[in-house]
Amino acid sequence: MEHSKFKFRAVVDWVSFLIETTNPTKGDAIYRRFQLKNYVEPLDRADGGAATRFIVTLQDVQSWEDAEVRMACIEREFPLAKGPILVGIEVSFDARARTATRDELIDLAANFYKFSASVVSANRRFGGRFKGDVTSITRHRRTRVLIAADRVLNIGNNTDDLSQRVYFKTVDDKQLLPTTEHRARMELTLKGGAMPFATLQAAREFDFTALASYFKFRTLRGGLHPVQAIVADAAPQIGERASRRRQSDRSTRMYSSMTRADSALNSRAWKALDRLTGQMLAPMSEYERRRILRLFNRPKSLN
């Protein structure tokens, strides 16, 4: 696949904080006050519905300063006894079209899974269109059909320390995106023991290229035997490391002999993560700071 047809970017989709308020309050009071509906989870709710410990998730974080300003606004309104502690983050590797067609974006999304060298869980399935509706992963062509139908390929569970999702993104917050914003996406979610930092100070020292191993890909070798080519074409996943013993060097870990490292794509992923490190450290513009403060400090009568 010709990678120059795509524009690659890494982004932080969201970050989650554990906070503990000095006084019990209801989670809906926090999300109504700061337009965080569905992103405030009480952890110790009492019979009356009030709690003191919450997971607060901030969407579309543009920088660590952005997160810091928003959390400071929350703390002014709901004084904290402890926290905030970073407990979750989602990082995405996106490919938008430069000259690529819709079909090529879908192909790339399917290939993100097929050739991923680091699949974090053996629990893999397409998420349902409704609760309880799950589709297994069988062959690459079927994977592509489901991705084209806006299905999401899930790797791992929401409660796992590490999980991934792969899909063709055409909708954001239930709103259709313009075609220029359609993109092939691979998401990595880190929680619990997988979190590389717990404070905003530590986050500022984090280099996102440390996550590059989760965004490494393989590609098919040239000159495959016709039978190998058929097998490789049908395989839903062929890129990850697998346990196979080689007599030559007694190695027990290797990649499929039908693949080689996709150096071009791996380089683009590493550079995207490197740019993300710089973006997250960049100071907020005065315009953006005022926008966040207007949103988070609007009069209570408007809630």
Secondary structure, 3 states (H helix, E strand, C coil): CCHHHEEEEEEEEEEEEEEEEEEEEEHHHHHHHHCCCCCEEECCCCCCCEEEEEEEEEECCCCHHHHHHHHHHHHHHCCEEEEEEEEEEEEEEEEEECCCCHHHHHHHHHHHHHCECCCCCCCEEECCCCCCCCECCCCHHHHHHHHHCCCCEEECCCCCCEEEEEEEECEECCEECCHHHCEEEEEEEEEHHHCCCCCHHHHHCCCHHHHHHHHCEEEECCCCCHHHHHHHHHCCCCCCCECCCCCCCCCCCECCCCEEECHHHHHHHHHHHHHHHHHHHCCCCHHHHHHHHHHHCCCHHHC
